[in-house]
Amino acid sequence: VTMNNRVGCATFTGFTTAAAGSQVFVITNSIVTTSSCVLVTVCNEGANDAQMTITRVTRAAGSLSVTCVNNGAAALNGNVAINFWVLTA
């Protein structure tokens, strides 16, 4: 996903991350630097007991990688929304 905004919500579809599995979501954003202060949240939709939890946020020049683990009892079966706010560049 490419979003060159300070605030945004990136929606990822088609992922079926298994229980206890991890997934990396990448947002390309020209505002993000290696020293940016970034607030990030995650939410998942779907009827299964998938509980996506952020375990790592990695900033790079022009991108943001968000690693999540599924702490639920079932595989992910809905969209994942990554919300972010870049406070400094």
ROVEXMI-974278 format. One line per 2 residues: number of its first residue (from 1); their letters; for each residue x, y, z of N, C-alpha, C. Coordinates in steps of 0.001 Angstrom, whole numbers, plus 500000, padded with zeros to 6 digits. Layout:
NUM) A) X,Y,Z,X,Y,Z,X,Y,Z ~ ... .
//
This chain:
1) VT) 500850,498826,500000,500000,500000,500000,500890,501230,500000 ~ 500537,502242,499201,501250,503515,499192,500318,504606,499705 .
3) MN) 500753,505293,500760,499998,506399,501348,500998,507444,501813 ~ 501092,508550,501119,502036,509602,501463,501367,510685,502305 .
5) NR) 500791,510273,503435,500084,511176,504353,500704,511040,505733 ~ 500510,512051,506570,500935,511955,507975,499988,511075,508790 .
7) VG) 498721,511042,508395,497720,510230,509081,497001,509387,508043 ~ 496803,508110,508338,496115,507283,507361,495664,505946,507919 .
9) CA) 494861,505275,507129,494395,503928,507436,494594,503081,506182 ~ 495492,502134,506255,495770,501240,505129,495008,499934,505353 .
11) TF) 494184,499553,504390,493395,498330,504501,494020,497245,503642 ~ 494271,496103,504261,494858,494952,503576,493806,493854,503499 .
13) TG) 493642,493275,502316,492633,492231,502124,493292,490945,501631 ~ 492599,489839,501828,493038,488565,501271,494043,487800,502111 .
15) FT) 494334,488243,503336,495283,487521,504178,494540,486503,505029 ~ 495144,485335,505217,494550,484262,506016,495553,483779,507055 .
17) TA) 496165,484711,507756,497189,484395,508748,496646,483411,509779 ~ 497319,482285,509932,496878,481231,510842,497049,481652,512294 .
19) AA) 496352,480964,513196,496546,481186,514624,498015,480987,514945 ~ 498592,481873,515721,500007,481890,516120,500941,482283,514972 .
21) GS) 500393,482557,513802,501211,482977,512664,501471,484472,512691 ~ 502513,484881,511972,502815,486311,511896,502742,486785,510455 .
23) QV) 502546,488076,510293,502410,488692,508978,503019,490081,509033 ~ 503753,490454,507968,504320,491791,507864,503513,492582,506839 .
25) FV) 503062,493762,507239,502324,494666,506372,503214,495869,506096 ~ 503389,496207,504822,504282,497299,504441,503478,498460,503867 .
27) IT) 503748,499644,504389,503138,500870,503889,504255,501746,503338 ~ 504199,502046,502055,505155,502958,501443,504664,504374,501691 .
29) NS) 505559,505199,502282,505166,506556,502662,506400,507446,502620 ~ 506415,508420,501708,507584,509277,501508,507858,510189,502706 .
31) IV) 506909,510343,503617,507099,511194,504792,507919,510486,505874 ~ 507853,509166,505920,508515,508393,506965,510031,508364,506735 .
33) TT) 510767,508590,507834,512226,508466,507821,512640,507442,508873 ~ 513915,507165,508939,514405,506203,509932,514286,506725,511359 .
35) SS) 514099,508031,511520,513973,508610,512860,512570,509169,513137 ~ 511603,508870,512296,510232,509347,512502,509633,508756,513771 .
37) CV) 508830,509550,514438,508019,509063,515546,506669,508694,514945 ~ 506289,507426,515041,505072,506947,514386,504215,506183,515398 .
39) LV) 502951,506558,515472,501980,505809,516272,501233,504869,515327 ~ 501079,503603,515732,500456,502609,514860,499481,501755,515670 .
41) TV) 498321,501477,515077,497379,500528,515658,496952,499541,514569 ~ 496403,498421,514986,495905,497428,514039,494528,496951,514495 .
43) CN) 493661,496692,513541,492393,496035,513851,492080,495077,512715 ~ 491425,493990,513069,491041,493023,512048,489540,492804,512090 .
45) EG) 488992,492532,510908,487570,492288,510768,487361,490827,510425 ~ 486180,490357,510540,485864,488961,510233,485272,488280,511450 .
47) AN) 484606,487166,511207,483899,486461,512270,484787,485514,513065 ~ 485915,485090,512509,486795,484161,513218,487432,484823,514433 .
49) DA) 487914,483992,515356,488632,484484,516538,490095,484738,516186 ~ 490308,485687,515280,491657,486133,514944,491921,487397,515753 .
51) QM) 493075,487466,516391,493410,488609,517246,494779,489132,516838 ~ 494792,489995,515847,496055,490531,515342,496633,491538,516346 .
53) TI) 497881,491325,516698,498579,492159,517667,499901,492614,517069 ~ 500216,493888,517221,501489,494416,516701,502628,493928,517582 .
55) TR) 503650,493370,516949,504841,492934,517670,506074,493754,517308 ~ 506014,494445,516158,507168,495237,515745,506751,496270,514709 .
57) VT) 507320,497464,514822,507162,498506,513817,508563,498911,513386 ~ 508832,498804,512094,510148,499139,511564,510022,500318,510616 .
59) RA) 510749,501393,510911,510750,502584,510054,511954,502520,509127 ~ 511743,502952,507914,512822,503040,506929,512607,504333,506152 .
61) AG) 513567,504701,505362,513418,505892,504533,512351,505611,503480 ~ 511157,506170,503671,510086,506015,502701,509151,504847,502915 .
63) SL) 509229,504174,504068,508298,503073,504303,508190,502737,505781 ~ 507167,501971,506071,506854,501545,507417,506426,500088,507339 .
65) SV) 507079,499215,508104,506707,497802,508142,506118,497486,509510 ~ 504946,496864,509511,504252,496536,510752,504117,495017,510815 .
67) TC) 504784,494413,511801,504706,492968,511995,503638,492675,513030 ~ 502720,491781,512679,501629,491400,513578,501635,489893,513760 .
69) VN) 501164,489449,514922,500973,488031,515181,499491,487819,515489 ~ 498989,486672,515051,497595,486313,515316,497547,485547,516633 .
71) NG) 497104,486209,517696,496995,485592,519017,495650,484913,519242 ~ 494834,484830,518221,493524,484199,518340,493576,482699,518136 .
73) AA) 492411,482079,518255,492295,480625,518126,492043,480173,516690 ~ 491784,481136,515772,491436,480781,514390,492194,481666,513414 .
75) AL) 492185,481238,512164,492866,481999,511109,492121,483296,510808 ~ 492862,484270,510361,492301,485549,509945,491375,485328,508756 .
77) NG) 490206,485960,508772,489277,485786,507658,488609,487102,507263 ~ 489277,488209,507507,488716,489506,507138,489819,490511,506896 .
79) NV) 489440,491720,506578,490411,492782,506323,491216,493117,507570 ~ 492424,493631,507332,493271,494157,508395,493463,495638,508110 .
81) AI) 493187,496477,509107,493367,497919,508961,494536,498356,509835 ~ 495528,498953,509201,496677,499514,509912,496480,501027,509930 .
83) NF) 496317,501587,511114,496146,503028,511282,497472,503613,511735 ~ 497868,504732,511161,499152,505315,511539,499075,506823,511594 .
85) WV) 500004,507391,512381,500142,508822,512523,501637,509116,512624 ~ 502183,509797,511623,503594,510176,511610,503696,511533,512305 .
87) LT) 504278,511558,513502,504363,512783,514281,505516,513667,513844 ~ 506665,513057,513532,507832,513815,513056,508456,513073,511900 .
89) A) 509162,513811,511068,509826,513177,509923,511326,513208,510103 .
//
